């Protein structure tokens, strides 16, 4: 019998059940604001079927909100900026895919299926677990649960769009921003993320009145990426403290 509780069968089964419960809870909470996307998309000029197809195929809430937000503000003339904004936000899923590769395992069809469910929430729930099995369960339960719930709530929001009227009257336009702030807040522990976040917000605020919708966000994000890539402001930050990032298991080594 091993002395390491991570490899105890009973402990592993309990961890997997806890991961499944967390995945279901996150799926229910995340799916709820799919209604806001459906309503906002219809209010921005998309048809119900266009809105639903976007959720079925794109399935990355940030990119979807970015797209309909820019289209709603600038119309079809802003389509290039809308596509660029959505693509820029979607790039983060590539990093998630690299990080989740050891969790998903090998096999073409398994990896192809996992690609559709690799999002912020499924990655976060998976990496919060302490055993390989629990991580796998957390990823699939969260990803599939959100995919089903998000598409159902998108359809509901799109169908109820005309009944609801202006989504801003219910604060639905702020749902995505609140969710992104919740994801960003835990990262604001070092000097560089704080300064980059403030600088990006200032740049976007200054440029919004004078540029086409979508372009200020792209420019602000580009500045943030450049600063982060060269680590201009983080060279003297403490690295590797327990407060910055929770400990992880062995397969994390060598990965972003």
Number of C-alpha atoms within 10 A of each C-alpha: 6 7 7 7 12 15 13 13 10 11 13 18 14 13 22 22 15 16 28 23 16 18 26 19 14 19 23 16 13 21 21 18 22 28 26 26 32 34 31 27 29 23 19 18 15 18 15 20 13 14 24 24 15 17 23 17 9 14 21 22 25 21 21 25 24 23 24 26 22 26 24 21 15 17 15 13 13 18 18 15 23 29 18 18 27 24 16 17 17 19 11 12 18 13 13 18 19 12 18 25 15 14 21 20 12 10 8 9 9 11 15 10 12 20 18 17 24 24 25 16 20 27 23 18 24 28 24 16 21 17 21 22 17 24 25 23 25 30 30 23 23 30 27 19 21 28 21 14 20 29 22 20 23 30 23 19 28 29 18 16 22 13 10 14 13 15 22 13 9 12 10 18 19 13 18 20 13 11 14 12 11 11 13 12 11 10 12 14 12 15 14 20 20 14 16 21 15 13 16 19 15 12 16 20 14 11 16 14 10 10 11 15 24 26 21 23 23 20 16 20 22 14 16 19 13 12 17 15 9 10 13 11 16 16 11 11 11 10 12 10 9 8 9 14 11 10 14 13 12 8 13 14 8 7 11 8
